[in-house]
Amino acid sequence: IALLVVLVMLFSMSSISGYAASGIEQFTANINQTTKVVTISGKLGSGENKLVSVRVTGPDDTIEYTNTIPSGADGVFQFQFKLTGTVTGTYTVDVNGEGVTVLQSTTFTYTGVS
């Protein structure tokens, strides 16, 4: 339940007082079509040891993955997970974090072909 509260807070915030306005840089999401391993990475502009949350939504609007981790050195973060479903199409990745004023989104496509 605590993780859910953190995710809701991070994804619903428009700004956090006490932090400089910053964003997410070098944000990418890729899938290995053979292993179905998804890698999401980037750099949090607000720096090291700040919470970063990710939410991946499938083409059928189901939430496929959520997680929250602290950013590493210089704000770098990386999430990895294995896609368990078989739904092909475009998946949406939303990332937010402490000090981020605008939710960042990108997509990746799972073709089902290895």
C-alpha positions in Angstrom: 0.0 0.0 0.0 2.9 2.4 0.8 4.3 1.8 -2.7 0.9 2.5 -4.3 0.7 5.8 -2.3 4.1 6.9 -3.5 3.2 6.0 -7.1 0.0 8.0 -6.9 1.8 11.0 -5.4 4.6 10.9 -7.9 2.3 10.5 -10.9 -0.2 13.1 -9.8 2.2 15.9 -8.8 2.6 18.9 -10.9 5.5 20.4 -8.9 7.3 19.8 -5.6 8.3 22.8 -3.5 11.8 22.8 -2.3 13.3 21.3 -5.5 14.5 23.1 -8.6 12.4 22.6 -11.6 14.0 20.0 -13.7 13.2 17.1 -15.9 14.3 13.7 -17.2 17.0 13.5 -19.7 18.2 10.8 -22.1 14.9 8.9 -21.4 14.5 5.7 -23.5 12.5 2.5 -23.4 13.4 -0.5 -25.5 12.3 -4.2 -25.7 14.3 -7.2 -26.8 11.8 -8.9 -29.0 13.3 -12.3 -28.4 13.6 -12.3 -24.6 10.8 -9.8 -24.0 13.1 -7.9 -21.5 12.2 -4.2 -21.4 14.8 -1.7 -20.4 13.9 1.9 -19.3 16.6 4.3 -18.6 17.3 8.0 -18.2 18.8 10.7 -16.0 16.8 12.6 -13.4 17.7 16.3 -13.5 17.1 16.8 -9.8 20.1 14.5 -9.0 21.2 11.5 -7.1 19.1 9.6 -4.5 15.7 11.0 -5.6 12.7 8.7 -6.1 11.9 7.8 -9.7 8.6 6.0 -10.6 7.7 4.2 -13.8 4.4 2.9 -15.1 4.1 0.8 -18.3 0.6 0.6 -19.9 -0.2 -2.0 -22.6 -2.0 -1.5 -25.9 -5.1 -2.7 -24.2 -4.8 -0.1 -21.4 -3.8 -2.6 -18.7 -1.0 -1.6 -16.4 1.9 -4.0 -17.2 4.5 -2.8 -14.7 5.0 -0.2 -12.0 8.0 0.4 -9.8 9.8 3.1 -7.8 13.6 3.3 -7.2 16.1 5.9 -6.0 18.2 7.5 -8.7 21.9 6.6 -8.8 25.0 8.7 -9.3 24.3 11.9 -11.2 20.5 11.1 -11.3 20.9 8.0 -13.5 18.2 5.4 -13.3 17.3 2.1 -15.0 14.4 -0.3 -14.8 14.3 -3.7 -16.3 11.5 -6.3 -16.4 10.3 -9.1 -18.5 7.0 -8.5 -20.4 4.8 -11.4 -19.3 1.8 -10.8 -21.6 1.5 -11.7 -25.3 -0.4 -8.6 -26.4 1.3 -7.0 -29.4 1.3 -3.3 -30.1 2.5 -0.1 -28.6 3.2 0.2 -24.9 3.3 3.5 -23.1 6.0 4.3 -20.5 5.4 7.1 -18.1 8.2 8.3 -15.8 8.1 10.8 -13.0 10.3 11.7 -10.0 11.2 14.0 -7.2 11.8 17.4 -8.6 10.3 16.7 -12.0 7.6 19.2 -12.9 6.3 17.4 -16.0 5.5 13.7 -16.4 7.6 12.2 -19.2 6.3 9.6 -21.6 7.6 7.5 -24.4 6.6 4.3 -26.2 8.0 0.9 -27.4 6.4 -1.6 -29.7 6.2 -5.3 -29.0 5.7 -7.2 -32.3 5.6 -10.7 -30.9 8.2 -11.8 -33.4 11.5 -13.0 -32.2 
